[in-house]
Structure formats: C-alpha cells, structure tokens
Amino acid sequence: MRTEYCHPSDTEPFYRQFCEEELDETGELKRFDLRFSENYNFGYDVVDRIADHDPEKKALVWLGADGEEKIFTFGDIRRLSNQAANAFLAHGIKKGDRVMLILKRSYEYWYAVVALHKIGAVAVPASHMLTLEDLVYRIRKVGISAVIALHDESLHRLLHLAQSECTTLKQIWTIGSNSYRFCNFTKEIEGRSDSLERIPTKANDIMIVYFTSGTTGYPKAVAHNHLYTLAHIITARYWQRVVDGGLHLTVADTGWGKASWGKIYGQWILGSAVLVYDFESFDSRSLVNVMNRYEVTTFCAPPTVYRYMVKRDNINLPHLKHATSAGEYLPPEISRQFEKQTGITVAEGYGQTETTLLIANLAGSKTRRGSMGKASPLYDIQVVKEDGSLSETGEPGEIILVSKKNQRGLMLGYLSGKKIDASSIRDGIHHTGDSGWKDKDGYFWYNGRVDDVIKTGGFRVGPVEIENIVIEHPQVLECSVVGVPDPLRGQAIKALIVLVADTEPCDELKNDIRTFANNRLAVFKHIRIVDFVDELPKTSNGKIRKRTL
C-alpha cells in the first residue's frame, strides 16, 4: 500500500495544506484526515491566500440568461467580499447573526457568502421559490436578522410581509433598487474599503445552515461548522475529479446544499473555477451549448437533467472529462445513453444535507453503473435491518452513519433559535432514512426511502428497481412508482409516467408500457396501474415528492 502524507509545501498542490491522504496501489482513497488550525476560516485561509499567491487566478465564470458574461478572479472575490463584509459590519451585522441569502444563481452570492464567513455571521441559503409561510417558518426557526435577496419585486413583497410578522428580521438587502426602501446591497458595497482586518472565528463555529427539502414533515435547519468546507475536498477531488485550472459546472441554485457541494468550497480549494449559468428555464440544448462554449471540464447534475439531455438531444461534449450525478437515483438506462453519446460514464454519489459526500464512485475504483459507489473514508457507513442488526451482503436495510472520533463533515445538529439539537444522532448513529444494500466488493446500491417501500401481497418492494425498467421504454421521459391502497394486496404498484415530447397518451400505450415492464419483473413486482401525467411533483431542488404522489 502506498502512503501519501500531504504536509504543507510550496511545491505541493494548495489543497494538501489541509489534509493527509492514504492511497492504495491503484490510487483508491483509503484514509483521509483533515489538517486545520483552530481558527480556520474559508474566507481568509482559502480565498484570501489564493488571492495573495495568484490574484488573477480565475474563480467564477458567470453567464446570464440574456448572454451577459462576468468573470471574477480570486483577487476580485477577496476585494468584493471585504467590501461586503465592511458594509455588513457598518450596518451592525456581526458574528453569530443569522443572515438569509435568497440569490438563486446571482453572482453576488459568491462574495456575499464569503463576506459572511469572514465576519463570523451564519449564512442561511434559501430558495427563491419559497412562499410567505415558508419564509416566516424559516425566519422564526433560526432567528434570521437579515436577508439578502435577488432583484424580484414579488419576492420583495413577500419579504415585506414576512418582516411585519417576524420580530427578529431587522434588515432586508436587495440586489439593485426596490420599491420598499430596503437596503441596496449593490450600492452599499460601492466605495467601501477593500481591506479587512481578520475577525476571530473558530473552526468549530457554526458557519452555514441549510434547510432540508421537507419531503417528509417540516424542513429541519441543518447546522455545519467551518470544517464543512474542507470535508468537501473529497467531493471535488475524488468524486467530481475537478482539476487545478479547470472549469466545473454543477447544475443547482444557491438555495440548496448542492451548491456547497459543487459551486464553491471543494472546487476553489482544488484550484478549479466554477461556471454559473443563470438560466430562467431549463433547456438541455442551451446547457450543452454553454458547456461547449466555455469548455467545461467536469460536470455534475441531478438525474432529471441527464434524462432531458439524453432523451431529447444527441449530445456532443468534446471538452468534458468527467460527469457525476446525485440528488436522486440515476437509472442505469439514462447512464448508458449518456455514455453512448459522450463516451463518459456518469459516476453516482450519495449524501445528505446533514453530511458531505457519504458514498460515491470515487477515483481509483471502477465506476459501477447503477451503484452509489463505495463509502467515503470520512465516514463509517453500515446497512442495518429493522431490528438494528447488521445486514448481510446483498441484504437490504437502512443506510446509517456510525459516528467516530473527530468526525468531520457531519452536521453539528439541527438548529432551533440559538440551540443546536444533536439528539437525532442517537447512540452515535445518524439514520439516513434511505434503504439500500452492499455487495461483496463494498459497493452500495440504492433501494429507495425507507418509508417509500411498497408492501404488496406480503412482499416488500423497492420502487427503484421498477422505475429503472420503465424508464428504458423509448416513450418514457420520467417515471415514479408508488404503492396505492388495494383491498386484495394491501398495496398495488402504480407507475406515474411523463412521456417524451410529441407522444400521444392512450390506453394502448399504457398497456404496452405495463407489458414491457412486467415481462421483466417478478410477478409480485408487477405494475397494476399506469397513469400519464404532465409532470411529477418536485421539491424546488428537483426531488420527486413521493408523499404527494
């Protein structure tokens, strides 16, 4: 076994100043430990240090829906984040304050969030699609004192109403002008000093809070510390395989944890710039054109994006070196079609808002289509049965994370007001709520949410296997399988299907799809009902709402 200790050195890549790695003879990562100072802060120790060494190094390439382009270097991000930090401080925003960022894909997010990190304020990214009820719930849950919002009058109106209901919300900043006399973020940072004396923070301080998608019950506020940024070195280097001087594109807006996975932390630590395509409505052809125009080297997107790409286009991505997917299960048929068109195998990964990358098809190990991959060495991942005992090889159960000493990348806990509740990590175990199994080679395979398992005729059926088969039908664009009440079986298996464009729904096609799938399924897994729908209900970050179905 080859051991590679990565101590700080002028001759070594920048990221190695923060880690120790151990690789086997094939290059597979076997051990990974973080190295950091007690006062580690991404803003000072990553952004500013890169800017000190190479201020012209490209950090962010932003493209607007109307074709406007902006390119930011690390020198730019240091300057703008310092100006923003000085503006926040002048308005009384300080260490520990909760600041909500509703900025979608606006380029201001990147220097605003770095500014908050530098002053020790807690960033709370949120989706631009939230309702008034959603906003009020989140503001009250964690005590939001300020909001920075994109230029959107309807959003401004909701924030004005939310402020009247929430006593903690003292300040609202907007990108550009507004009709409510909110603070103009754009003007406020103009003319501010671009020098900032380091403000004391601790590596274990709360840095960022993400709300879960709320597919089951109310969203929870997940608190992460500054070390969360370093734990994403594995995400960027060994899963997404970004390279120093490359250009990475992750399809996500800043309101969700996926942005932290693919649009800032690990990528910048590795020296890769990120591409932000601020489109208004998704179009796969436009996305491919943008990727080719800017010569994107690494790419990450949810399965929905890959579905549209391969079902509607003949893809040519000559500059792309590696592609990854997470957020939902990627059907093998979609992966096969993408590889056929591009020559690139999509490497799946798995994690949660509460963690960084848990399981993935990492560099050094063979990518297995349909598998989530192997466990990251940051975590101890197990599969357990309902009685709590460990599952045997190939036996399904719940995927759990067993905490270990000096655990990095796992949330501090769920935040409520100023208190962190870590009781969800019961007896040192974090329950993911996801069902899966592990094969003899250590690869994990997804089986669906624990509460999505269909109980039919005395059998337990995971919907993923059925969905994978249905999606292979040439007329099927998207599919979600659920159990519905049935007096004979307890639950009957129902497939809700979105058809590809220009396909006429009819009973004959329903029968054809059902026959196509059932001929390849065990009898107890047979689809009993097929329904065509115009779209599947999704959360604002693209996950299908099984409970709604």
Residue pairs with C-beta under 8 A, 6 or more apart in sequence:
1 22
1 24
1 25
1 30
2 23
2 24
2 25
3 22
3 23
4 21
4 22
4 23
5 20
5 21
6 12
6 16
6 17
6 19
6 20
6 21
6 35
7 16
7 20
8 16
8 17
9 16
13 244
13 270
13 271
14 49
14 50
14 53
14 244
14 269
14 270
14 271
15 233
15 237
15 269
15 270
15 271
17 35
18 34
18 35
18 36
18 230
18 233
18 269
19 32
19 33
19 34
19 35
19 230
19 233
20 31
20 32
20 33
20 35
21 29
21 31
21 32
22 29
22 30
22 31
22 32
23 29
23 30
23 364
24 30
24 364
26 364
26 365
27 363
27 364
28 362
28 363
28 364
28 365
29 234
29 238
29 362
29 363
29 364
29 376
29 377
30 377
31 377
32 233
32 234
32 376
32 377
32 378
34 227
34 230
34 231
34 408
36 203
36 227
36 230
37 45
37 203
38 202
38 203
39 200
39 201
39 202
39 203
40 203
40 226
40 227
40 230
41 117
41 118
41 201
41 203
41 226
42 114
42 117
42 207
42 226
42 229
42 265
43 81
43 114
43 115
43 117
43 118
44 118
44 198
46 229
46 268
46 269
47 59
47 74
47 77
47 78
47 81
47 114
47 268
48 78
50 57
50 59
50 74
50 268
50 271
51 57
51 73
51 74
51 75
51 77
51 78
54 74
55 73
55 74
55 75
55 78
56 73
56 75
57 73
57 74
57 75
57 271
58 71
58 72
58 73
58 74
58 273
59 72
59 73
59 74
59 76
59 77
59 110
59 268
59 273
59 274
60 70
60 71
60 72
60 77
60 107
60 110
60 273
60 274
60 276
61 69
61 70
61 71
61 72
61 247
61 273
61 274
61 275
61 276
61 294
62 69
62 70
62 71
62 72
62 105
62 107
62 275
62 276
62 278
63 69
63 275
63 276
63 277
63 278
63 290
63 294
64 278
65 278
65 279
65 280
70 107
72 80
72 107
72 110
72 111
74 268
76 111
77 110
77 111
77 114
78 194
79 194
80 111
80 115
80 189
80 194
81 111
81 112
81 114
81 115
81 118
82 115
82 118
82 192
82 193
82 194
82 195
82 196
83 115
83 189
83 190
83 192
83 193
83 194
84 111
84 112
84 114
84 115
84 185
84 189
84 192
85 115
85 116
85 118
85 119
85 196
86 189
86 192
86 193
86 196
87 185
87 188
87 189
87 192
88 99
88 115
88 116
88 119
88 121
88 146
89 119
90 192
91 146
91 171
91 183
91 188
93 99
93 119
93 121
93 145
93 146
93 171
94 119
94 120
94 121
95 119
95 120
95 121
95 199
95 201
96 120
96 121
96 122
96 206
97 121
97 122
97 145
97 146
98 121
98 122
98 124
98 142
98 143
98 144
98 145
98 146
98 209
99 116
99 121
99 122
99 123
99 124
99 144
99 145
99 146
99 147
99 148
100 124
100 125
100 126
100 138
100 139
100 144
100 146
100 147
100 148
101 109
101 112
101 113
101 116
101 123
101 124
101 125
101 126
101 147
101 148
101 254
101 255
102 125
102 126
102 127
102 128
102 130
102 147
102 148
102 149
102 150
102 155
102 255
103 109
103 112
103 125
103 128
103 148
103 149
103 150
103 175
103 254
104 128
104 150
104 253
104 254
104 255
104 278
105 253
105 254
105 276
105 277
105 278
105 279
106 150
106 175
106 254
106 278
107 276
107 278
108 148
108 175
108 185
108 186
109 125
109 254
110 264
112 148
112 185
113 123
113 125
113 208
113 254
113 264
116 122
116 123
117 123
117 201
117 207
117 226
118 196
118 198
118 199
119 199
120 199
120 200
120 201
120 205
122 142
122 206
122 207
122 208
122 209
122 223
123 207
123 208
123 209
124 138
124 142
124 144
124 208
124 209
124 210
124 211
124 221
125 208
125 210
125 254
125 255
125 256
125 259
126 135
126 138
126 211
126 255
127 253
127 255
127 256
127 540
127 541
128 150
128 152
128 155
128 253
128 255
129 540
130 138
130 158
130 540
131 158
132 158
132 161
132 162
135 158
135 159
135 162
136 162
136 165
136 166
137 218
137 219
138 144
138 211
138 219
138 221
139 147
139 162
139 166
139 168
139 169
140 166
140 168
141 221
141 415
141 416
141 417
142 209
142 221
142 415
142 416
142 417
143 168
143 417
143 418
144 166
144 168
144 169
145 168
145 169
145 170
145 171
146 169
146 170
146 171
146 172
146 173
147 159
147 169
147 171
147 172
147 173
148 173
148 174
148 175
148 185
149 155
149 156
149 159
149 172
149 173
149 174
149 175
149 182
150 174
150 175
151 174
151 175
151 176
151 177
151 178
153 178
153 179
156 172
156 174
156 178
156 179
156 180
156 182
157 180
159 172
159 180
159 182
160 172
160 180
162 169
163 169
163 172
171 183
172 180
172 182
172 183
173 182
173 183
173 184
173 185
173 188
174 182
174 183
174 184
174 185
175 185
175 186
176 184
176 186
177 184
178 184
201 226
202 226
203 225
203 226
203 227
204 225
204 226
204 227
205 225
205 226
206 223
206 224
206 225
206 412
206 415
206 420
207 224
207 225
207 226
207 228
207 229
208 223
208 224
208 228
208 260
209 221
209 222
209 223
209 224
209 415
210 221
210 222
210 224
210 256
210 257
210 260
210 353
211 219
211 220
211 221
211 222
211 353
212 219
212 220
212 222
212 353
212 354
213 219
213 256
213 353
213 539
213 540
213 541
213 543
214 539
215 449
215 539
215 543
215 545
215 546
215 547
216 433
216 451
216 547
220 414
221 414
221 415
221 416
222 257
222 353
222 354
222 411
222 414
222 415
223 411
223 412
223 413
223 414
223 415
223 420
224 411
224 412
225 412
227 408
227 409
228 260
228 265
228 356
228 409
229 260
229 265
229 266
229 269
230 269
230 408
231 356
231 378
231 408
231 409
232 260
232 261
232 265
232 266
232 269
232 356
232 357
232 409
233 266
233 269
233 270
234 266
234 356
234 357
234 362
234 376
234 377
234 378
235 261
235 262
235 266
235 349
235 356
235 357
236 242
236 248
236 262
236 265
236 266
236 267
236 269
236 270
236 272
237 266
237 270
237 363
238 360
238 362
238 363
238 364
239 324
239 347
239 349
239 357
239 360
239 361
239 362
239 363
240 248
240 250
240 262
240 266
240 267
240 298
240 300
240 322
240 324
241 298
241 321
241 322
241 363
242 248
242 266
242 267
242 270
242 272
242 297
242 298
243 270
243 271
243 272
243 297
243 298
243 321
244 270
244 271
244 272
245 271
245 272
245 273
246 272
246 273
246 297
246 298
246 321
247 272
247 273
247 274
247 275
247 294
247 295
247 296
247 297
247 298
248 262
248 267
248 272
248 273
248 274
248 275
248 296
248 297
248 298
248 299
248 300
249 274
249 275
249 277
249 291
249 296
249 298
249 299
249 300
250 258
250 259
250 261
250 262
250 263
250 274
250 299
250 300
250 301
251 277
251 287
251 300
251 301
251 302
251 305
252 258
252 259
252 261
252 262
252 263
252 302
252 541
253 259
253 541
254 263
255 540
255 541
256 540
256 541
257 353
258 302
258 326
258 327
258 541
261 300
261 326
261 351
261 356
261 357
262 274
262 300
263 274
263 276
264 274
267 273
267 274
268 274
272 297
272 298
275 290
275 294
275 296
277 287
277 290
279 286
279 287
282 305
282 308
284 305
284 308
284 309
284 312
284 313
285 312
285 313
287 305
287 309
288 309
288 313
288 315
288 316
288 317
290 296
291 299
291 317
291 319
291 320
292 316
292 317
292 318
292 319
295 319
296 317
296 319
296 320
297 319
297 320
297 321
297 322
298 320
298 321
298 322
298 323
298 324
299 317
299 320
299 322
299 323
299 324
300 323
300 324
300 325
300 326
301 323
301 325
302 325
302 326
302 327
302 328
302 541
302 542
303 325
303 327
303 328
303 329
303 330
303 331
303 334
304 328
304 478
304 538
304 542
306 325
306 330
306 334
306 335
306 338
306 346
307 331
307 334
307 471
307 477
307 478
308 477
309 315
309 338
310 334
310 337
310 338
310 341
311 337
311 477
311 500
312 500
312 501
314 341
315 338
315 341
315 342
316 341
316 342
317 342
317 344
320 342
320 344
321 344
322 344
322 347
323 338
323 342
323 344
323 345
323 346
323 347
324 346
324 347
324 348
324 349
324 360
325 335
325 346
325 347
325 348
325 349
326 348
326 349
326 350
326 351
327 541
327 542
327 543
328 542
328 543
328 544
329 348
329 446
329 448
329 464
329 467
330 346
330 348
330 370
331 467
331 468
331 471
331 472
332 369
332 370
332 468
333 468
333 471
333 472
334 471
335 345
335 346
335 348
335 369
335 370
336 369
338 344
338 346
339 345
339 346
345 367
345 369
346 369
347 360
347 361
347 362
347 367
347 373
348 360
348 361
348 370
348 371
348 372
348 373
349 357
349 359
349 360
349 361
349 372
349 373
350 357
350 358
350 359
350 360
350 372
350 373
350 434
350 444
350 446
351 357
351 358
351 359
352 358
352 432
353 411
354 410
354 411
354 430
355 379
355 401
355 409
355 410
355 411
355 430
356 376
356 378
356 409
357 376
357 378
357 409
358 375
358 376
358 379
358 381
358 399
358 401
358 432
359 372
359 373
359 374
359 375
359 376
359 381
359 399
359 444
360 372
360 373
360 374
360 376
361 367
361 368
361 371
361 372
361 373
361 374
362 373
362 374
362 376
365 373
365 374
367 373
368 443
370 445
370 468
371 439
371 443
371 444
371 445
372 436
372 443
372 444
372 445
372 446
373 443
373 444
374 442
374 443
374 444
375 381
375 442
375 444
378 408
378 409
379 401
379 407
379 409
379 410
380 401
380 402
380 403
380 404
381 399
381 400
381 401
381 402
381 444
382 390
382 399
382 400
382 402
383 390
383 391
383 395
383 396
383 397
383 398
383 399
383 400
383 436
383 437
383 438
383 444
384 390
384 391
384 397
384 398
384 400
385 391
385 395
385 397
385 398
386 397
386 398
391 397
391 437
391 438
393 438
393 439
393 440
394 437
394 438
394 439
394 440
395 437
396 435
396 436
396 437
396 447
396 462
397 435
397 436
397 437
398 431
398 432
398 433
398 434
398 435
398 450
399 432
399 434
399 435
399 436
399 444
400 429
400 430
400 431
400 432
401 410
401 429
401 430
401 432
402 428
402 429
403 410
403 425
403 428
403 429
403 430
410 425
410 430
412 420
412 422
413 420
413 421
413 422
413 423
413 424
413 425
414 420
414 421
414 422
414 424
415 421
424 430
424 431
433 449
433 450
433 451
434 446
434 447
434 448
434 449
434 450
435 446
435 447
435 448
435 449
435 450
435 452
435 453
435 462
436 444
436 445
436 446
436 447
437 444
437 445
437 447
438 444
438 445
439 445
446 464
447 453
447 462
447 464
447 465
448 462
448 463
448 464
449 546
452 462
452 463
452 482
452 546
453 460
453 461
453 462
453 463
454 460
454 461
454 462
454 463
454 481
454 482
454 483
454 491
454 493
455 461
455 483
455 490
455 491
456 483
456 486
456 489
456 490
456 491
456 492
456 493
456 524
457 488
457 489
457 490
457 524
458 490
459 524
459 525
461 483
461 493
461 524
461 525
463 480
463 481
463 482
463 546
465 521
465 525
466 481
466 493
466 495
466 517
466 521
466 525
466 527
467 479
467 480
467 481
467 495
469 516
469 517
469 520
469 521
470 476
470 479
470 481
470 495
470 497
470 513
470 516
470 517
470 527
471 478
471 479
472 516
473 512
473 513
473 516
473 517
474 500
475 499
475 500
475 503
475 509
475 513
476 497
476 498
476 499
476 500
476 513
477 498
477 499
477 500
477 501
478 497
478 498
478 536
479 495
479 496
479 497
479 498
480 495
480 496
480 536
480 544
480 546
480 549
481 493
481 494
481 495
481 496
481 527
482 493
482 494
482 496
482 546
482 549
483 491
483 492
483 493
483 494
484 491
484 492
484 494
484 529
485 491
485 492
486 492
486 528
492 528
492 529
493 525
493 526
493 527
493 528
493 529
494 527
494 528
494 529
494 530
494 531
495 513
495 514
495 517
495 527
495 529
495 530
495 531
496 531
496 532
496 533
496 536
496 549
497 513
497 530
497 531
497 532
497 533
498 532
498 533
498 534
498 535
498 536
499 505
499 509
499 532
503 509
505 532
509 532
510 530
510 532
513 530
514 527
514 530
517 527
518 526
518 527
521 527
536 544
536 545
536 549
537 544
537 545
537 548
537 549
538 544
538 545
539 545
